[in-house]
Amino acid sequence: MVFDKGGQGMSTTNRAVVLLSGGLDSATALAIAANEGFEIHALTVNYGQRHAVELEAARRVARAYSVARHLEIAIDLRAFGASALTASIDVPKDRPEDVMAQGIPITYVPARNTVMLSLALAWAETLSVFDIFIGVNCVDYSGYPDCRPEYLRAFETLANLATRAGVENQGRFTVHAPLILLSKEQIIERGRALGVDYGLTHTCYDPTSHGLACGRCDACAIRLAAFARLGLRDPAAYVDSV
């Protein structure tokens, strides 16, 4: 399990599978992987999310980095529901930071990161790639259980126990989570240092039909507050900025 190599690591295989949602965090994780010398194989999952506009954001980011391949997979988690992102449940708005920090929010999608990491693992094994990057972050007010360091350690153990490549010692799978212990401000600073264009990304959970961010959901609030604390303007397009 690798939380952060500090930009000093280099791949032995020079290839990595990177989970790319199109959001700020995943774009930064991709930039870190590219900066560390990995050839990028980006994986984006269309899971029926109401903010499907992020899929186009993922395409923009993938094009900007000229990734070796950008694979999109559709796994419709709306069949299960139970989340404001995949069911007819209102996305929470205008919540203060102390409220966002309490409990697991209704925007949690059951087992989403497990599903996505499993897909990334399957693709990585077919490519004989042993490095998987994910842009999860446990510092800000998410409350998601599948963004914790102990979860990622457990998944990495599973990856090496449950694959042919792992049990035949063809290599050891490593889950890289370079952002997991960073604040949102630190993530933005790291990305800016690597030249990430955050205007390409999308974070909002409840965008308009034209793809404009609402500016009021938890994801927007956390993102906007981080840019503001850095004295920067968020380049994303918001409803009240047009």
C-alpha contacts under 8 A as a table, 3 or more apart, distances in Angstrom:
res1	aa1	res2	aa2	distance
1	M	152	L	7.22
1	M	153	R	5.80
1	M	156	E	6.71
1	M	174	T	5.62
1	M	175	V	5.26
1	M	176	H	6.15
1	M	177	A	7.79
2	V	5	K	7.02
2	V	174	T	7.01
2	V	175	V	6.28
2	V	176	H	4.67
2	V	177	A	6.12
2	V	178	P	7.01
3	F	176	H	5.85
3	F	177	A	4.69
3	F	178	P	4.61
3	F	179	L	6.95
3	F	180	I	6.40
3	F	181	L	7.49
4	D	7	G	7.68
4	D	176	H	7.39
4	D	177	A	6.69
4	D	178	P	4.14
4	D	179	L	7.01
5	K	8	Q	5.78
5	K	9	G	5.64
5	K	178	P	7.12
6	G	9	G	7.46
7	G	32	I	6.83
7	G	35	N	6.91
7	G	36	E	5.91
8	Q	36	E	6.69
9	G	36	E	5.71
10	M	14	N	7.40
10	M	36	E	5.25
10	M	37	G	5.74
10	M	38	F	7.31
11	S	14	N	4.62
11	S	15	R	6.99
11	S	36	E	7.25
11	S	37	G	6.53
11	S	38	F	6.08
13	T	129	V	7.02
13	T	130	F	7.88
14	N	37	G	6.32
14	N	38	F	4.54
14	N	39	E	5.70
15	R	38	F	4.76
15	R	39	E	4.38
15	R	40	I	6.06
15	R	41	H	7.35
15	R	129	V	6.23
15	R	131	D	7.22
16	A	33	A	7.62
16	A	38	F	5.87
16	A	39	E	6.15
16	A	40	I	5.44
16	A	41	H	6.04
16	A	124	A	7.60
16	A	129	V	6.10
16	A	130	F	7.00
16	A	131	D	4.90
16	A	132	I	5.69
16	A	133	F	7.16
17	V	40	I	6.19
17	V	41	H	4.74
17	V	42	A	5.74
17	V	43	L	6.92
17	V	120	A	6.49
17	V	123	W	7.75
17	V	124	A	6.15
17	V	129	V	7.30
17	V	131	D	6.44
17	V	132	I	4.89
17	V	133	F	6.30
18	V	29	A	7.78
18	V	30	L	6.26
18	V	33	A	7.95
18	V	40	I	6.67
18	V	41	H	6.11
18	V	42	A	4.78
18	V	43	L	6.05
18	V	120	A	7.62
18	V	132	I	5.78
18	V	133	F	4.62
18	V	134	I	6.21
19	L	26	S	6.81
19	L	42	A	5.91
19	L	43	L	4.91
19	L	44	T	6.13
19	L	116	M	7.60
19	L	117	L	7.83
19	L	120	A	7.01
19	L	132	I	7.76
19	L	133	F	6.26
19	L	134	I	5.40
19	L	135	G	7.43
20	L	23	G	7.63
20	L	26	S	5.21
20	L	27	A	6.66
20	L	30	L	7.34
20	L	42	A	5.98
20	L	43	L	5.65
20	L	44	T	5.14
20	L	58	A	6.13
20	L	134	I	7.77
21	S	26	S	6.04
21	S	27	A	7.85
21	S	44	T	5.63
21	S	45	V	7.14
21	S	54	E	6.50
21	S	55	L	6.71
21	S	57	A	7.86
21	S	58	A	5.69
22	G	26	S	6.42
22	G	27	A	6.33
22	G	54	E	5.13
22	G	55	L	6.20
22	G	56	E	7.38
22	G	57	A	4.66
22	G	58	A	3.68
22	G	59	R	7.41
22	G	60	R	7.98
22	G	61	V	6.81
22	G	200	L	7.99
22	G	201	T	5.37
22	G	202	H	5.93
22	G	203	T	7.68
23	G	26	S	5.58
23	G	27	A	6.16
23	G	54	E	6.79
23	G	57	A	7.34
23	G	58	A	7.41
23	G	201	T	5.06
23	G	202	H	4.86
23	G	203	T	4.96
24	L	27	A	5.37
24	L	28	T	6.30
24	L	188	I	7.97
24	L	198	Y	6.50
24	L	201	T	5.70
24	L	202	H	6.79
24	L	203	T	6.51
25	D	28	T	5.16
25	D	29	A	6.24
25	D	135	G	5.12
25	D	136	V	7.00
25	D	137	N	7.81
25	D	179	L	7.51
25	D	187	I	7.22
26	S	29	A	4.97
26	S	30	L	6.13
26	S	134	I	6.65
26	S	135	G	4.50
26	S	136	V	7.64
27	A	30	L	5.11
27	A	31	A	6.24
27	A	58	A	7.97
27	A	61	V	6.68
27	A	135	G	7.81
27	A	196	V	7.38
27	A	201	T	7.27
28	T	31	A	5.01
28	T	32	I	6.22
28	T	135	G	7.32
28	T	187	I	7.17
28	T	188	I	7.81
28	T	190	R	7.56
28	T	191	G	5.20
28	T	196	V	6.78
29	A	32	I	5.08
29	A	33	A	6.25
29	A	133	F	6.79
29	A	134	I	6.61
29	A	135	G	5.20
29	A	177	A	7.69
29	A	178	P	6.59
29	A	179	L	7.05
30	L	33	A	5.10
30	L	34	A	6.17
30	L	40	I	7.65
30	L	133	F	7.43
31	A	34	A	5.07
31	A	35	N	6.02
31	A	65	Y	7.97
31	A	191	G	7.10
31	A	194	L	6.67
31	A	196	V	6.91
32	I	35	N	4.97
32	I	36	E	6.18
32	I	178	P	7.76
32	I	191	G	7.87
32	I	194	L	7.49
33	A	36	E	5.12
33	A	37	G	6.71
33	A	38	F	5.68
33	A	40	I	7.45
33	A	133	F	7.35
34	A	37	G	5.33
34	A	38	F	5.17
34	A	39	E	6.64
34	A	40	I	6.68
35	N	38	F	7.36
35	N	194	L	7.55
39	E	67	V	7.14
39	E	68	A	6.51
40	I	67	V	5.15
40	I	68	A	5.64
40	I	69	R	7.12
41	H	67	V	6.22
41	H	68	A	5.64
41	H	69	R	4.99
41	H	70	H	6.03
41	H	71	L	7.63
42	A	62	A	7.17
42	A	67	V	6.91
42	A	68	A	7.97
42	A	69	R	6.23
42	A	70	H	4.70
42	A	71	L	6.19
43	L	70	H	5.96
43	L	71	L	4.98
43	L	72	E	5.95
43	L	73	I	7.65
43	L	120	A	6.87
44	T	55	L	7.29
44	T	58	A	7.10
44	T	70	H	7.49
44	T	71	L	6.27
44	T	72	E	4.77
44	T	73	I	6.42
45	V	72	E	5.72
45	V	73	I	4.95
45	V	74	A	5.81
45	V	75	I	6.92
45	V	116	M	7.12
46	N	49	Q	6.98
46	N	52	A	7.30
46	N	55	L	7.15
46	N	72	E	7.08
46	N	73	I	6.02
46	N	74	A	4.59
46	N	75	I	6.15
46	N	76	D	7.09
47	Y	74	A	5.84
47	Y	75	I	4.77
47	Y	76	D	4.47
47	Y	77	L	5.28
47	Y	78	R	7.36
48	G	52	A	7.17
48	G	74	A	7.87
48	G	75	I	7.34
48	G	76	D	4.99
48	G	77	L	5.97
48	G	78	R	5.77
48	G	86	T	6.08
49	Q	52	A	5.46
49	Q	78	R	7.75
49	Q	85	L	5.23
49	Q	86	T	5.24
50	R	85	L	5.37
50	R	86	T	6.21
50	R	205	Y	7.21
50	R	206	D	6.91
51	H	54	E	6.12
51	H	85	L	7.35
51	H	204	C	7.00
51	H	205	Y	5.49
51	H	206	D	5.95
51	H	207	P	6.21
52	A	55	L	5.62
52	A	56	E	7.88
53	V	56	E	5.64
53	V	57	A	6.77
53	V	202	H	7.50
53	V	207	P	7.85
53	V	211	G	5.93
54	E	57	A	4.77
54	E	58	A	6.16
54	E	201	T	7.37
54	E	202	H	5.41
54	E	203	T	7.27
55	L	58	A	5.04
55	L	59	R	6.43
56	E	59	R	4.96
56	E	60	R	6.28
57	A	60	R	5.02
57	A	61	V	6.29
57	A	200	L	5.90
57	A	201	T	5.19
57	A	202	H	5.97
58	A	61	V	5.15
58	A	62	A	6.07
58	A	201	T	7.19
59	R	62	A	5.06
59	R	63	R	6.09
59	R	70	H	7.76
60	R	63	R	5.19
60	R	64	A	6.15
60	R	200	L	6.11
60	R	201	T	7.87
61	V	64	A	5.02
61	V	65	Y	6.39
61	V	200	L	6.26
61	V	201	T	7.18
62	A	65	Y	5.33
62	A	66	S	6.03
62	A	67	V	5.69
62	A	70	H	6.61
63	R	66	S	4.93
63	R	67	V	6.79
67	V	70	H	6.60
76	D	79	A	6.47
77	L	80	F	5.61
77	L	81	G	6.64
77	L	86	T	6.64
78	R	81	G	4.79
78	R	86	T	4.84
78	R	87	A	6.21
81	G	86	T	5.32
81	G	87	A	4.88
82	A	86	T	7.19
82	A	87	A	6.40
82	A	106	I	7.84
82	A	109	V	7.21
82	A	110	P	7.41
83	S	86	T	5.36
83	S	87	A	5.72
83	S	89	I	6.93
83	S	106	I	5.52
83	S	107	T	5.32
83	S	108	Y	5.93
83	S	109	V	5.32
83	S	110	P	7.46
84	A	87	A	5.46
84	A	88	S	6.57
84	A	89	I	4.63
84	A	90	D	5.91
84	A	91	V	5.48
84	A	106	I	5.72
84	A	107	T	4.89
84	A	108	Y	7.63
84	A	109	V	7.98
85	L	89	I	7.74
85	L	91	V	7.47
85	L	107	T	5.69
85	L	108	Y	7.76
85	L	109	V	7.00
85	L	205	Y	7.01
86	T	109	V	7.45
91	V	106	I	7.59
91	V	107	T	6.94
91	V	205	Y	7.17
91	V	206	D	6.71
91	V	217	C	6.81
92	P	95	R	7.08
92	P	106	I	7.85
92	P	217	C	5.90
92	P	218	D	7.09
93	K	216	R	5.09
93	K	217	C	4.42
93	K	218	D	6.63
94	D	216	R	5.20
94	D	217	C	6.29
94	D	218	D	7.41
94	D	221	A	7.76
95	R	99	V	6.22
95	R	100	M	6.35
95	R	217	C	7.57
95	R	218	D	6.83
96	P	99	V	5.45
96	P	100	M	6.37
97	E	100	M	5.01
97	E	101	A	6.21
97	E	141	Y	7.05
98	D	101	A	5.18
98	D	102	Q	6.81
99	V	102	Q	5.36
100	M	103	G	7.72
100	M	105	P	7.61
100	M	141	Y	5.38
100	M	142	S	6.97
100	M	143	G	7.90
100	M	218	D	7.13
101	A	140	D	7.85
101	A	141	Y	4.65
101	A	142	S	6.83
101	A	143	G	6.60
102	Q	141	Y	7.97
102	Q	143	G	7.13
103	G	143	G	5.84
104	I	108	Y	6.81
104	I	142	S	7.33
104	I	143	G	4.77
104	I	144	Y	5.86
104	I	145	P	7.71
105	P	108	Y	5.71
105	P	142	S	7.38
105	P	143	G	6.75
105	P	144	Y	7.60
106	I	109	V	7.95
108	Y	144	Y	6.39
109	V	112	R	5.46
111	A	114	T	5.19
111	A	115	V	6.17
111	A	146	D	7.42
112	R	115	V	5.16
112	R	116	M	6.19
112	R	146	D	7.99
113	N	116	M	4.96
113	N	117	L	5.81
113	N	146	D	6.11
113	N	147	C	7.91
114	T	117	L	5.21
114	T	118	S	5.97
114	T	146	D	7.42
114	T	155	F	7.89
115	V	118	S	5.19
115	V	119	L	6.35
116	M	119	L	5.11
116	M	120	A	6.18
117	L	120	A	4.89
117	L	121	L	5.95
118	S	121	L	4.96
118	S	122	A	6.16
119	L	122	A	5.12
119	L	123	W	6.27
120	A	123	W	5.22
120	A	124	A	5.97
120	A	132	I	7.07
121	L	124	A	4.97
121	L	125	E	6.10
121	L	132	I	7.37
121	L	159	A	7.06
122	A	125	E	5.27
122	A	126	T	6.52
123	W	126	T	5.24
123	W	127	L	6.35
124	A	127	L	5.06
124	A	128	S	6.01
124	A	129	V	4.77
124	A	130	F	6.40
124	A	131	D	7.69
124	A	132	I	7.50
125	E	128	S	4.97
125	E	129	V	5.98
125	E	130	F	7.25
125	E	163	T	7.73
125	E	165	A	6.66
126	T	129	V	7.64
128	S	165	A	7.89
129	V	173	F	7.95
130	F	171	G	6.57
130	F	172	R	6.10
130	F	173	F	4.37
130	F	174	T	6.09
131	D	173	F	5.92
131	D	174	T	5.07
131	D	175	V	6.23
131	D	176	H	7.07
132	I	173	F	7.52
132	I	174	T	6.24
132	I	175	V	4.95
132	I	176	H	5.90
133	F	175	V	5.97
133	F	176	H	4.65
133	F	177	A	6.06
133	F	178	P	7.94
134	I	175	V	7.43
134	I	176	H	6.33
134	I	177	A	5.40
134	I	178	P	7.88
135	G	177	A	5.94
135	G	178	P	7.03
135	G	179	L	6.06
135	G	180	I	7.31
136	V	147	C	5.46
136	V	177	A	6.42
136	V	179	L	6.42
136	V	180	I	5.59
137	N	140	D	7.01
137	N	147	C	6.02
137	N	148	R	7.73
137	N	177	A	7.97
137	N	179	L	5.59
137	N	180	I	3.94
137	N	181	L	6.40
137	N	182	L	6.93
137	N	183	S	7.92
138	C	141	Y	7.77
138	C	142	S	6.95
138	C	143	G	7.53
138	C	144	Y	7.75
138	C	147	C	5.58
138	C	148	R	5.86
138	C	149	P	7.96
138	C	180	I	5.49
138	C	181	L	6.34
138	C	182	L	7.95
139	V	142	S	7.87
139	V	180	I	7.07
139	V	181	L	5.95
139	V	182	L	6.34
139	V	183	S	5.64
139	V	184	K	7.86
140	D	183	S	6.21
140	D	184	K	6.66
140	D	222	I	7.52
141	Y	222	I	7.60
144	Y	147	C	5.65
144	Y	148	R	7.63
145	P	148	R	5.94
145	P	151	Y	7.57
146	D	151	Y	5.96
146	D	152	L	7.58
147	C	151	Y	6.99
147	C	152	L	7.46
147	C	180	I	7.57
148	R	151	Y	5.30
148	R	152	L	6.58
148	R	180	I	7.72
149	P	152	L	5.21
149	P	153	R	6.22
149	P	180	I	7.33
150	E	153	R	5.09
150	E	154	A	6.20
151	Y	154	A	5.10
151	Y	155	F	6.23
152	L	155	F	4.99
152	L	156	E	6.13
152	L	175	V	7.07
153	R	156	E	5.15
153	R	157	T	6.34
153	R	175	V	7.89
154	A	157	T	5.11
154	A	158	L	6.26
155	F	158	L	4.91
155	F	159	A	6.07
156	E	159	A	4.98
156	E	160	N	6.49
156	E	173	F	6.71
156	E	174	T	6.34
156	E	175	V	5.99
157	T	160	N	5.40
157	T	161	L	6.34
158	L	161	L	5.03
158	L	162	A	5.76
159	A	162	A	5.45
159	A	163	T	6.23
159	A	166	G	7.13
159	A	173	F	6.51
160	N	163	T	6.09
160	N	165	A	7.66
160	N	166	G	4.39
160	N	167	V	6.66
160	N	172	R	6.42
160	N	173	F	6.09
161	L	166	G	6.03
161	L	167	V	6.10
162	A	166	G	7.04
162	A	167	V	7.40
163	T	166	G	5.11
163	T	167	V	6.31
164	R	167	V	5.33
164	R	168	E	5.88
165	A	168	E	5.37
165	A	169	N	6.07
165	A	170	Q	5.02
165	A	171	G	6.48
165	A	172	R	7.97
166	G	169	N	5.19
166	G	170	Q	6.26
166	G	171	G	6.27
166	G	172	R	6.11
166	G	173	F	7.26
167	V	170	Q	7.79
169	N	172	R	7.03
177	A	180	I	5.60
178	P	181	L	7.76
179	L	182	L	5.27
179	L	187	I	6.55
182	L	185	E	7.90
182	L	186	Q	5.68
182	L	187	I	6.12
183	S	186	Q	5.12
183	S	187	I	6.26
184	K	187	I	5.00
184	K	188	I	6.26
184	K	222	I	7.58
184	K	223	R	7.12
184	K	226	A	5.84
185	E	188	I	5.16
185	E	189	E	6.18
185	E	226	A	5.01
185	E	227	F	6.83
185	E	229	R	7.46
185	E	230	L	6.76
186	Q	189	E	5.02
186	Q	190	R	6.03
187	I	190	R	5.11
187	I	191	G	6.14
188	I	191	G	5.07
188	I	192	R	6.04
188	I	226	A	7.95
188	I	227	F	7.71
189	E	192	R	5.14
189	E	193	A	6.16
190	R	193	A	5.20
190	R	194	L	6.50
191	G	194	L	5.05
191	G	195	G	6.23
191	G	196	V	5.12
192	R	195	G	4.88
192	R	196	V	5.33
192	R	197	D	7.48
193	A	196	V	7.62
197	D	200	L	5.88
197	D	201	T	7.70
198	Y	201	T	5.24
198	Y	234	D	7.66
198	Y	235	P	6.30
198	Y	236	A	6.87
199	G	202	H	7.96
199	G	234	D	7.67
199	G	235	P	4.68
199	G	236	A	4.83
199	G	237	A	7.77
200	L	236	A	7.43
201	T	236	A	7.04
202	H	213	A	7.67
202	H	236	A	7.00
203	T	213	A	7.51
203	T	219	A	6.13
203	T	220	C	6.48
203	T	223	R	7.83
204	C	207	P	5.85
204	C	213	A	5.15
204	C	214	C	6.53
204	C	215	G	7.32
204	C	217	C	6.84
204	C	219	A	5.67
204	C	220	C	5.36
205	Y	213	A	7.93
205	Y	217	C	6.51
205	Y	218	D	7.94
205	Y	219	A	6.54
205	Y	220	C	7.74
206	D	213	A	6.99
206	D	214	C	6.26
206	D	217	C	7.08
207	P	210	H	7.62
207	P	211	G	5.39
207	P	212	L	5.26
207	P	213	A	4.66
207	P	214	C	5.46
208	T	211	G	5.15
208	T	212	L	5.22
208	T	213	A	6.71
208	T	214	C	7.02
208	T	239	V	7.89
209	S	212	L	7.50
212	L	237	A	5.55
212	L	238	Y	5.09
212	L	239	V	5.54
213	A	220	C	7.26
213	A	236	A	7.64
213	A	237	A	6.18
213	A	238	Y	4.48
213	A	239	V	5.98
214	C	217	C	6.80
214	C	220	C	7.14
214	C	238	Y	6.00
214	C	239	V	5.70
215	G	220	C	4.95
215	G	221	A	6.33
215	G	224	L	7.65
215	G	238	Y	6.13
215	G	239	V	7.09
215	G	240	D	7.85
216	R	220	C	5.88
216	R	221	A	5.85
217	C	220	C	5.33
217	C	221	A	6.06
218	D	221	A	5.04
218	D	222	I	6.09
219	A	222	I	5.40
219	A	223	R	6.21
220	C	223	R	5.13
220	C	224	L	5.90
221	A	224	L	5.25
221	A	225	A	5.96
222	I	225	A	5.29
222	I	226	A	6.23
223	R	226	A	5.26
223	R	227	F	6.44
224	L	227	F	5.29
224	L	228	A	6.11
224	L	234	D	6.55
225	A	228	A	5.00
225	A	229	R	6.08
226	A	229	R	5.17
226	A	230	L	6.39
227	F	230	L	5.14
227	F	231	G	6.29
227	F	232	L	5.05
227	F	233	R	6.13
227	F	234	D	5.89
228	A	231	G	4.92
228	A	232	L	5.61
228	A	233	R	6.79
228	A	234	D	7.97
229	R	232	L	7.54
237	A	241	S	6.70
237	A	242	V	7.45
238	Y	241	S	5.24
238	Y	242	V	6.93
239	V	242	V	6.11
